[in-house]
Amino acid sequence: MSVVSASPISVREDEPFAHPALFYRGLPEFLAGTVPFIEEGLANGEPVAVAVPGDRLAPLRAELAGAQARVQLLDMSQVGRNPGRILPAVLLAFAEAHPEADRVRIIGEPIWLGRSEAEYPACVQHEALINMAFAGRAVEILCPYDVDALPPSVLADAELTHPVVVQDGVSRVSASFAPDLALADHNRPFPEPTRPPIALPIDAARLTEARQLAEAEAYRAGLDPGRAADFALAVNELVTNSIEHGGNRGSVRIWVEDGHLLAEVRDAGRWRDPLAGRRPVDPEQRRGRGLLLINHLVDLVRVHQADNGSATRIYLRTHS
């Protein structure tokens, strides 16, 4: 297959970070927009990683032929199932694994047909936060969007979170680029549970009780011992964080809904750092790892912040 290069343009000449969105229709356009990006990076001696849904990997391998061994290929539907895990475990992890490189290239497709209604706001927030996480770094992250499969509202959000859009081999500056607006727009109140949850007030004296409740509800939901332990640990970290930063008083609710076990912690605190839980940390670091650990343990983390406090929901599939 012949491919046409569509090199993204830069919005600011003094900004080394580039974050273009690739709008494509069908597999040929996907390959035409991604393969030259990869090959150009390899020709420049740049480390290259690709994280896209699994059905895209085999065609990419075929196009790259012998060069595929020089590219880190990942199934985004696995490594990025939880959007909050993509920055620390995929994008930042790859970039920081190559400190000697003059520039790093990554392709990341976090939004595809089949993302749930609950997952989507977290995906948009992830795309917005990429701009903050990589500002000033010599990294280029190309984010493909399937124009045929995704609704216009998703493409409009992509224009908000990406300074440049590449389509039909042409690069243009996004006139609506406003990642802060995307973050605010998707900071939405959660719908109420569809069934009555188990609720528990929390404070420092009830930390053990909250973890025991989480473990009991996990077994009741049919999770195996390993997944039940993951859920209990995630709830423990959420409650601990709430006690330390949320006024030492709040509540936890646990219930099953749409094939997931959910826990929600509400308190009077607010998350001041938008990138909390999304940066890799030193394994020897003793504190400040709780939110990152939660992102690695569960399938989805959602946060809603209001004037009077915040609510955090975690989701774990009841069947892996």
Residue pairs with C-beta under 8 A, 6 or more apart in sequence:
1 28
1 31
1 63
3 31
3 32
3 35
3 36
3 63
4 32
4 36
4 169
5 36
5 37
5 40
5 169
6 22
6 32
6 33
6 36
6 166
6 169
6 170
6 171
7 36
7 37
7 40
7 171
8 18
8 20
8 140
8 142
8 164
8 166
8 171
9 164
9 171
9 172
9 173
10 18
10 164
11 163
11 164
11 173
11 177
15 135
15 136
16 103
16 136
16 137
16 138
16 139
17 131
17 134
17 135
17 136
17 137
17 138
17 139
17 140
18 139
18 140
18 141
18 164
19 130
19 131
19 134
19 140
19 141
19 143
19 162
19 163
19 164
20 140
20 142
20 143
20 162
20 163
20 164
20 165
20 166
20 171
21 142
21 143
21 144
21 145
21 158
21 159
21 161
21 162
21 164
21 165
21 166
21 174
22 30
22 33
22 34
22 142
22 143
22 144
22 145
22 166
22 167
23 145
23 147
23 155
23 158
23 165
23 166
23 167
24 30
24 32
24 33
24 144
24 145
24 146
24 147
24 167
25 146
25 147
25 148
26 148
27 56
27 59
30 56
30 59
30 144
30 146
31 59
31 60
31 63
32 169
33 142
33 144
33 166
34 50
34 52
34 60
34 107
34 142
34 144
35 60
35 63
35 64
37 105
37 107
37 142
38 48
38 50
38 60
38 64
38 67
38 71
38 105
38 107
39 64
39 67
41 47
41 48
41 103
41 105
41 140
42 48
42 67
42 70
42 71
44 103
45 101
45 102
46 101
46 102
46 103
46 104
46 105
47 72
47 94
47 97
47 98
47 101
47 104
47 105
48 70
48 71
48 72
48 104
48 105
48 106
48 107
49 71
49 72
49 73
49 74
49 90
49 94
49 104
49 105
49 106
49 107
50 57
50 60
50 71
50 72
50 73
50 74
50 106
50 107
51 74
51 75
51 76
51 79
51 80
51 86
51 90
51 106
51 107
51 108
51 109
52 60
52 74
52 75
52 76
52 107
52 108
52 109
52 144
53 75
53 76
53 77
53 109
53 112
54 75
54 76
54 77
54 78
56 109
57 73
57 75
60 68
60 73
61 68
61 73
64 71
72 94
74 90
76 86
76 90
76 108
76 109
76 110
76 112
77 112
79 85
79 86
79 89
79 90
80 86
80 90
80 108
80 110
81 299
81 300
82 122
82 295
82 298
82 299
82 300
82 301
83 110
83 119
83 122
83 123
83 125
83 126
83 300
84 122
84 126
84 277
84 278
84 295
84 300
84 301
85 295
85 296
86 108
86 110
86 126
87 126
87 129
87 130
87 133
87 275
87 278
87 279
88 277
88 278
88 279
88 280
88 292
88 295
88 296
89 280
89 295
89 296
90 106
90 108
91 106
91 108
91 130
91 133
91 134
91 141
92 133
92 278
92 279
92 280
93 280
94 104
94 106
95 104
95 106
95 134
95 137
95 139
96 280
98 104
101 138
102 138
103 138
103 139
103 140
104 138
104 139
104 140
105 139
105 140
105 141
105 142
106 139
106 140
106 141
106 142
107 141
107 142
107 143
107 144
108 141
108 142
108 143
109 143
109 144
109 145
110 123
110 126
110 127
110 143
111 120
111 123
111 124
111 127
111 145
111 150
111 154
111 158
112 146
112 149
112 150
113 146
113 149
113 150
115 123
116 258
118 300
118 302
118 315
119 300
120 154
121 186
121 188
121 302
122 186
122 300
122 301
122 302
124 157
124 160
124 161
124 182
124 185
124 186
125 182
125 183
125 186
125 187
127 143
127 157
127 158
127 161
127 162
127 179
127 182
128 160
128 161
128 179
128 180
128 182
128 183
129 179
129 183
129 274
129 275
129 278
130 141
130 161
131 161
131 163
131 179
132 179
132 274
132 275
133 275
133 278
133 279
134 141
142 166
143 158
143 162
145 154
145 155
145 158
147 155
147 167
156 176
157 182
158 165
159 165
159 174
159 175
159 176
159 177
160 174
160 176
160 177
160 178
160 179
160 181
160 182
160 185
161 177
161 179
161 182
162 174
162 177
163 173
163 174
163 177
164 171
164 172
164 173
164 174
165 171
165 172
165 174
183 274
187 303
187 304
187 305
188 304
189 304
189 306
190 264
190 302
190 304
190 311
190 313
193 253
193 255
193 257
193 262
194 257
194 258
195 255
195 256
195 257
196 255
197 253
197 254
197 255
197 262
197 264
198 213
198 217
198 253
198 254
198 255
199 251
199 252
199 253
200 206
200 209
200 210
200 213
200 251
200 252
200 253
201 249
201 250
201 251
202 210
202 239
202 242
202 243
202 249
202 250
202 251
202 252
202 265
202 267
203 243
203 248
203 249
203 250
204 243
204 248
207 236
207 239
207 240
207 243
210 235
210 236
210 239
210 252
211 232
211 233
211 235
211 236
211 239
212 232
213 235
213 252
213 254
214 231
214 232
214 234
214 235
214 236
214 252
214 254
214 263
215 228
215 229
215 231
215 232
217 231
217 254
217 261
218 227
218 228
218 231
218 232
218 261
218 316
219 228
221 256
221 261
221 318
222 318
222 319
223 231
223 261
223 316
223 318
227 316
227 320
230 297
230 298
230 316
231 261
231 263
231 297
231 298
231 314
231 316
233 293
233 297
234 263
234 293
234 294
234 297
234 298
234 314
234 316
235 252
235 254
235 263
235 265
235 314
237 290
237 291
237 293
237 294
238 252
238 263
238 265
238 290
238 294
238 312
238 314
239 250
239 252
239 265
240 290
241 290
241 291
242 250
242 265
242 267
242 269
243 250
245 269
246 265
246 267
246 268
246 269
246 309
246 310
247 267
247 268
247 269
249 267
249 268
250 265
250 266
250 267
250 268
250 309
251 265
251 266
251 267
252 263
252 264
252 265
253 263
253 264
253 266
254 261
254 262
254 263
254 264
255 261
255 262
256 262
256 318
259 317
259 318
259 319
260 299
260 300
260 315
260 316
260 317
260 318
261 315
261 316
261 317
261 318
262 313
262 314
262 315
262 316
263 313
263 314
264 311
264 312
264 313
264 314
265 311
265 312
266 309
266 310
266 311
267 309
267 310
268 308
268 309
269 309
269 310
270 305
270 309
270 310
271 303
271 305
271 310
276 291
277 290
277 291
277 292
277 294
277 295
277 301
278 292
278 295
279 292
280 292
281 288
281 289
281 292
294 301
294 314
295 301
297 316
298 314
298 315
298 316
299 315
299 316
299 317
300 313
300 314
300 315
301 312
301 313
301 314
301 315
302 312
302 313
302 314
302 315
303 310
303 311
303 312
303 313
304 310
304 311
304 312
